Amino acid sequence: MNSFLKTDNSSSDLMKGLISQFDVNSYEERTDELSLEVDPIKNSNRPLPMDKEINLDPNKTILSKTDSKGIIEYANDYFIEISGYEEFELMGQPHNIVRHPDMPKTIFKLMWESLKKGENIHAFVKNLSKDGRYYWVLTNFEFKYDEEGNLVSYYAKRKAAPRNAIFEIEKLYYTLRNIEARQGMNTAVNYLHGMLEDKKMTFNEYNYNLLNVNENALKNYFDNSKPEVQINSPEEKKKGLFGRMFS
Ligand SMILES: Cc1cc2nc3c(=O)[nH]c(=O)nc-3n(C[C@H](O)[C@H](O)[C@H](O)COP(=O)(O)O)c2cc1C
């Protein structure tokens, strides 16, 4: 793991400064584009991030259901276990209760833009547990509509994020956070769009590329139903999607 990218206890003073500045701004500059009007726990009560990772079970799914504003209505047992909170602490809370300060705002802006359109987004997210440890997930969203076609619920399924992809995404997120802290979120959003245009990829495609899988393979990974898809070589066929993603 590249210690240069760490921003927790082991981070440099510069990064600590940048992150704390980012955090303050993220609360004060809340815009309508983002989900929530209230912070779930007062700033001083937010868990203090520490440089300790929770290794997720790749066979398990972290699931939550929210209303259209991202207020948590349900979380499965694995969500409860990994987040470190009790049900009564999570239900009715905004989903940013697990937001980690290392996450760029830019990624959540992109996430909400997709969600409001009812479009799935596969994003790598570093989450913060109640005890200050972190865990990396890959997201998948499903949508529920009422009879008039209004979006009423989001279902977020999260799986363990493969290690090699985390290494790459940490570098991108580090860059985005620095741009956000120094130049503001819009500049960081423009940078991300520029990077994707340069690569001729959508954000999802960029993430599939990091995972070395296509959209169908990822869908099956989340469905847990047909793991043996998009096999590229006989050797990889033996490993299957799961083996390839986590090797
Ligand atoms: C269904 C759903 C699941 C979400 N899951 C996460 C998550 O696991 N971690 C996270 O930090 N934000 C998650 N979010 C986004 C949060 O609502 C929030 O936008 C984000 O934490 C950034 O915080 P902020 O909006 O206060 O800036 C989720 C939103 C929805 C609708």
The ligand as an SDF file (V2000), in Angstrom:
LIG
                    3D

 31 33  0  0  0  0  0  0  0  0999 V2000
  -28.7050    4.2440   -1.4870 C   0  0  0  0  0  0  0  0  0  0  0  0
  -27.5410    5.1240   -1.1470 C   0  0  0  0  0  0  0  0  0  0  0  0
  -26.3860    4.5580   -0.6460 C   0  0  0  0  0  0  0  0  0  0  0  0
  -25.2850    5.3570   -0.3120 C   0  0  0  0  0  0  0  0  0  0  0  0
  -24.1770    4.7580    0.2010 N   0  0  0  0  0  0  0  0  0  0  0  0
  -23.1500    5.5300    0.6210 C   0  0  0  0  0  0  0  0  0  0  0  0
  -22.0250    4.9420    1.2350 C   0  0  0  0  0  0  0  0  0  0  0  0
  -21.8980    3.7230    1.3740 O   0  0  0  0  0  0  0  0  0  0  0  0
  -21.0500    5.7760    1.6740 N   0  0  0  0  0  0  0  0  0  0  0  0
  -21.1310    7.1370    1.5380 C   0  0  0  0  0  0  0  0  0  0  0  0
  -20.2160    7.8290    1.9860 O   0  0  0  0  0  0  0  0  0  0  0  0
  -22.1850    7.7030    0.9350 N   0  0  0  0  0  0  0  0  0  0  0  0
  -23.1880    6.9430    0.4690 C   0  0  0  0  0  0  0  0  0  0  0  0
  -24.2650    7.5340   -0.1340 N   0  0  0  0  0  0  0  0  0  0  0  0
  -24.1990    8.9830   -0.4360 C   0  0  0  0  0  0  0  0  0  0  0  0
  -24.5930    9.8260    0.7620 C   0  0  0  0  0  0  0  0  0  0  0  0
  -25.9830   10.0480    0.7380 O   0  0  0  0  0  0  0  0  0  0  0  0
  -23.8750   11.1930    0.7300 C   0  0  0  0  0  0  0  0  0  0  0  0
  -24.2140   11.9010   -0.4270 O   0  0  0  0  0  0  0  0  0  0  0  0
  -22.3390   11.0760    0.8070 C   0  0  0  0  0  0  0  0  0  0  0  0
  -21.9540   10.3530    1.9430 O   0  0  0  0  0  0  0  0  0  0  0  0
  -21.6370   12.4370    0.8260 C   0  0  0  0  0  0  0  0  0  0  0  0
  -22.0700   13.1570    1.9030 O   0  0  0  0  0  0  0  0  0  0  0  0
  -22.7270   14.5780    1.6920 P   0  0  0  0  0  0  0  0  0  0  0  0
  -23.8600   14.4020    0.7200 O   0  0  0  0  0  0  0  0  0  0  0  0
  -23.1240   15.0070    3.0230 O   0  0  0  0  0  0  0  0  0  0  0  0
  -21.6210   15.4400    1.1000 O   0  0  0  0  0  0  0  0  0  0  0  0
  -25.3550    6.7590   -0.4950 C   0  0  0  0  0  0  0  0  0  0  0  0
  -26.5420    7.3270   -1.0010 C   0  0  0  0  0  0  0  0  0  0  0  0
  -27.6150    6.5160   -1.3330 C   0  0  0  0  0  0  0  0  0  0  0  0
  -28.8670    7.1330   -1.8910 C   0  0  0  0  0  0  0  0  0  0  0  0
  1  2  1  0
  2  3  1  0
  2 30  2  0
  3  4  2  0
  4  5  1  0
  4 28  1  0
  5  6  2  0
  6  7  1  0
  6 13  1  0
  7  8  2  0
  7  9  1  0
  9 10  1  0
 10 11  2  0
 10 12  1  0
 12 13  2  0
 13 14  1  0
 14 15  1  0
 14 28  1  0
 15 16  1  0
 16 17  1  0
 16 18  1  0
 18 19  1  0
 18 20  1  0
 20 21  1  0
 20 22  1  0
 22 23  1  0
 23 24  1  0
 24 25  2  0
 24 26  1  0
 24 27  1  0
 28 29  2  0
 29 30  1  0
 30 31  1  0
M  END
$$$$
